[in-house]
Amino acid sequence: MLSTFVFDANLSEEMEEEEGDYVNLSSRTGDKVAARLSQRFRCFSQSFLPIAVCWLILLVIMGLCIYFTNRILNDKISVLENQITNLSSVNQELETWRDNVIGQIKKMETTWNQLNVSQVKWTLDIYCHRENKERRCRACPQGWELFGSSCYLIHPSDGKTWEEAREDCRGQGSDLVVVHDADDENVLKYVRRYIYGSWVGLRAEGGTWKWIDGSGLTESDRIQHQLPPPAPPGQCAVYIRYKYTSESCGERKGWICKKKASSF
């Protein structure tokens, strides 16, 4: 029994030693874990603040970007809206202008049609006369003479200057006679009986004689040898009895108008 008691005592001591070692081991392990946790907490605490600051800065930057982006977009939208408003106003003005132009064109067309009707009536009244209830039309108006394909009106009276005579011809849809062909020569032969002379469409311009159609005298023109060269300023040509003379354009003479004959 003594040996059994001794064995049990030894066994108890061993168990107590093992429990002590286990407790010490557990205590040391707990201390190590606590130390590790404390170290990790300190590391986390030390790194948390910079990370939080970085995130805060990032959020601020993102917020500012969003703010300024929205502001820029709003400004652009405002500019576009103003442009749209201005374009709408311009478009309205253009539409009003277009309507006014269309109205004016319609008025002009109406006026033009009325003028055409008046012109036709005037032409009929000038070129056509009623004889025995019938309208008879001539190539030249009443009082004009037909030579070839042109109509001539001779004013033998001493009543107008060269400019006044030309204005009178223009008022009748004609101009002073320009002598270029045989018809015009025949007209001059026809008026040879008028002793006071008649203005023709020839005057001095820049030292030379010029017809009113812009042409000058040629060597073949018999007028070339009858009028003084160079052409004196302020002088116009007068035809009198088969020849031309140079007279002051302010003198009062008769005149000869010419226009194309009608194709009635």
C-alpha angles and dihedrals in degrees: 000000000000091000091049091052091049091050092050091049092051091046091051092050091050092049091049090050091049091048089049091050091047092049091048090046092049090047092050091046091050090049091051092048091047090049091049092048091048090050092049090048091051090049091048091047091049095048097038096072096054091044091049090048091049091050090047091051090047091050090048091050091048090048092050091048091051091046096049092041090054090045092051091046091049091050091050091047089050091050091048091048090051090048091049090050091049091047090050089052092047090047090052090050091049091050090050090047090048091051090049092049091048089050091050091047091052090049090048091049090051091047091045091051090049090049091049090052090047090047092051091047091047091049091050091048092048101041102027128059132182115245118178091347091308127107113233120189129206132197091241132042120257110289095020123112123228117224115170108312097338138077122224132196117197121204107189096176121106097238116114143050119235093265093045090049091052092049089052091053092047090051087061096049095261141084140222112295119270112204107222107125144033093270091062091047089053090052090053089051088050093056096043090105092068105092098194097064133234133246116247129191096271128104143153116274122173094341096311135087114253132185115224090250088064098255123125134217119282131206090256093059110097087209087070091073096043102054122066118255124248097039110244113236115258093023127128131187123256124191114215126164103336096322143075127236134186116244135171108269088230093065118104115243143148118270143205123227124200135192138158116278118247120251097232 
